[in-house]
Amino acid sequence: MAHAGSRPYTAAAVVVEGSIVEFREVVAIARAWAVVIFATTLLAAVAAFVASTILPKTYEASTTILIGPPLSSAGIGITDLTIADDLAATYAQVATSRPVLDAVAGSVGVSNTNDELANTVTARTPANTAFVIITADADNPQTAASIANDVAGELVKLGPSAADQTAITSAYRANLASVTNEITSVESQLQTLQALARPTADQITLMTNLQTQLTALQSTRATIINSAPSPDANVLNVIESAEPPTAPSGPSRLLNIAFGGAIGFAISLLAAFLVENARRAGLLSPPEPTPAPPGRAPAGS
């Protein structure tokens, strides 16, 4: 219920400090304080521009690594892609580890400590890909590119070398060849015994044992073939090296100006509402009327 002498409240109203200000009054307040609001917004935007100009510039550079078989490889299987995807997430974690960053700080020759580099180096893996994207921030373009490339270089060092891949492949082939030779030998013995018109009891027993041995060897050979190592599954290839950026990545003047102006506008508008609300509540006296010049009636009389 509205009190006597009070204006009825409508749905289109704004609550300010426990009081209700109708929308028309909100517009009226904004118009009355338009100069102050504009000046405050402009001042905040200018301050943001000055701050963006004074703040040191930041440059960003990125290096992209492909985990697994090169895209030019033929016969890439789903197993290769799954392994590479899992390894990419692991390498992304290793990229920002202390040993890697310590090595990078020493090779680049920057004064950054490990903790400082940790705040400027990031590594991410786009979803469902085997890419690792390493990004570095620095106060100059050359350092940013050097850090990103050196982190990538340290990761490549952690991966298996060409010699390691060759050794794994050679061991696999030797194992497969050994089992295949045994199968050939057992099959040859079986064929000789099976060609006998009247084998003895011992020969029959030997054939049974050889058949059992042949079945086991064939099973072993199938297992070896199914577990064949992919020589490229854990290979790291830098497919895009970082280049010194031509423009800074931050601070963003446009974004800072917009953000500063928005803050100035919000603060000035809130201040206007609070002052007007305080006047309506009788906490502030209205401004004194300006004395009329001699010989002229006061305004409003």
N, C-alpha and C positions, 0 to 999 in steps of 0.2 A: 504494500500500500504506500502510495506516495505521500509525503508530508505536505502540509499546507505551504503554499508558496514555492514548492519545488516543481521543476518541470518533469513531466512524465518521461520515464526511460523507455527507449525503444530497443528493438533487437539489434539494430545497427549501431553498436556502441563499443567503445574501447575502455578496458579497465586500466586505470593508472593509480597506483598506490591506494587501492581500496575504494577509489571513487570511479564514477562512470562518466566518460566523455563521449558524447555522441559523435558520429562520423563527421557530421557537418562542422562540429567544433574542431575535430582533428585537422580538417582541411583549413579551417580558419587559423588555427595555431601555426600550421606549416607556412601559410601565406604571411602571417604576421612576422614570423622569424625567418623568412626566406633569405634575407641578406646575411644573417648570422649563419644559417645552415650552409649557404653557398660558400661563404668565406671560410668556414671551418673545413668544409669538404675540400676546397681548393688548397688550403694550407696543408692539410694532411697529405694530399696527393703530391704537392711540391716537396714536402718533407720526405716522402717515400722515394721520389725521384732523386733527391740529393743523396739519400742513403744508398740507393742502388748505384749511384755514380761513384761514391766514395768506397764502398765495399770492394774488396779484391775480387777479381774475376776468377771464375772456375772453368776449367776446360775438361771435357770428357772424351775418352777414346775407348774403343772396344775391339777385342780380338775374338774371332769365332773358331772353335775347335770342333772337328767331327770325330766322334768316337766310333770305332768299328771299321768295316770295310769301306774303301773309297767308293764314291758314287759310280766310278767307272768300272768297278768290279762286276764280273758276270756271275750269275747264279747265287745272288744273295738270298739266303733263306730266312724264314721267320725266326728261327733260333738266333741267327746272327743279330737281327734287329732287336729282339728281346734282350739279349745280353748287352748290346751296345746301349740300349735305353737305360738299363739298370746301372751300368758303369758310368754313364754320363752324370747321373745324380750323385754318385760317389765322388767322381772327380770334381764336381762343383763344390762339394764340401771341402775337399782337400785343397782347392785353390786358395782358400782364405785361411788355411791353417798356419800355425806359427812357423814351422820349418820352411814352408814355401815363401812366406813373406819376409822372413829373415834373409833368405838367399837373394830375394829380389832387392831388398834394401841395400845389400852389399854390392850387387852387380850394377844397379842403376847409379849408385853413388849419391843417393839423396840422403838428407839428414833425417828423414822420417824414421821413427822407431817402429817396431812391430805393431804397437797399439795404434799409432797414427795411420799406418798403412791399412790396418784392418777397417778403419772408418772410411777409407777412400777406394777400396777395392771390393767389388761385388762379383759374384758368379751365379749365373742362373741357367736353367735348362728349360727351353720352351716345351710345353706339354706334348707328349707323344713324339718326341724327336730325340736324336742322339747328339744334339749340339750342346756345347757348353760356351756361353757367351760371357767373356770376362770384360768388365768395365772398370776403368780407373779414372779418378778425378785428381787433378793437380792444378797448381796455380800458373802453369804455362803449358802450351800444347805439346811440346817435345817430351816433357816429363810424363805427361798423361799417357802418350803413346808408348813410351819406353816401359812404363810400369805394366801396362796391359800386355805387351808383347813378352816381357820377361816372365810374368806369371804363367803365360801360356807355355813358354819355353821350359819352365820348371816342371809343369805337368807332363810335357812330352818326355822329359827325362825320367819321370816316375813310371811311365808306361814301358812295356817290354821293347827291347831293341830288336833290330832286324836279326841279329845273331841269336837272340833268345827264341824268336819265332822259328828260325831255321832249325834250331836244336830240337824244339818241340815237334816239329813236322818230321824231322829225321828219326826221332825216337818212335813216333807213331808208325811210320812206314816200316821201320825195322821190326817192330813187334808184329805188325800185320803180315809181313813177309815170312817171319818165323813160323807163325801159326799156319799160314798157307802152305808152306813147305812140308810141315808135319802132316797136313791133310793129304797132300799129294802122295807122301810116302805111305800112309796108311791105306789109301785107296789102291795104290799099286800092289801092296801086299794082299789086300782083299781080292783083287782081280786075279792074282796068281793062284790063291787058294780056291777061289770059286771056279776056276778053270779045271780043277782036278776032277776026274771022273768018279773016283772012289776015295774021298778024303778019310783019313783016319780019325779016331776019336779026338786025339790031341789037336789035329788040324781043325776039326769042327769047333772045339773049345777056343782055339786061337782066333778063328773067324768071328766067333761071338764076341770075344774081348775086343777085337779090332773094330767091329761094328759099333760097340759101345764107345770106344775111344774116338771113332770118327764122328759120332753124334755129338760128343762133348766138344770136340775141336771145332765143328761147324757152328755150334752155339757160341763158343768163344769168339770165333771170327765175326759172327753177326754182331756181337756186343761191341767189338772193337770198331767195326765199321760205323755203327750207330753213334758211337761216342767220338767220332773223328773230330779233332780240334780244328776250329776255324782259324787259319793263320792270321786273319785280320780282325778277329772279334775284339781284341783289346788294343788295337792300333790307334794312336792319336795323330790326327792330321790337322795342321793349321790351314784352314781354307780361306781365311780372310785376316790378314794382319792389320793391326791398328795403325792408322795414319794420323799425324798431328792435325787436330781440328782447326778449321779456319775461323771459327767464331766461338765465343764463350758459351757455355751451357747455363751459366748463372752468374750473378743474380739476374732474374728476368725483370727488366724495367717495367714492361707493360703490366705484368702480373702484380708487381709490388705497388705500382701507381694505383691500379684498380682496387687492390686490397686496402691500401692506405686511405683512398678516397671513400671507400665503403665504411671503414671504421670511423672516419671523421663525420660522415653523414649520419651514421647511427648515433654517435655520441651527441652531436648537436641536436638531433631530433629528440632524443631522450631528454636532454637538458631542457629543451623548450617545453615539453609536456610536463616535466616536473615543476618548472617555474610557474606555468599557467595553472597547474593543479594546486600549487601552494597558494597562489593568489585567490583561487576560487574558494579554498578552505579558510581564507583569512589569515594565513600565516605570513603573507607578504602584503605590504601596503601598495596600492596602485601608485604609479608615478605621479608626482605633484604636477599640477597644471603649470604651464609656462606663463609667467606674468606677462600681461598685455603691455605693450608700449604706452607711454603717456598719451592720453587723449583718445585711446581706442578701448572699446569694451572688451572684457575677457572673452576668450573663446567659449561658446556654449551658452552665453547669457542671453 
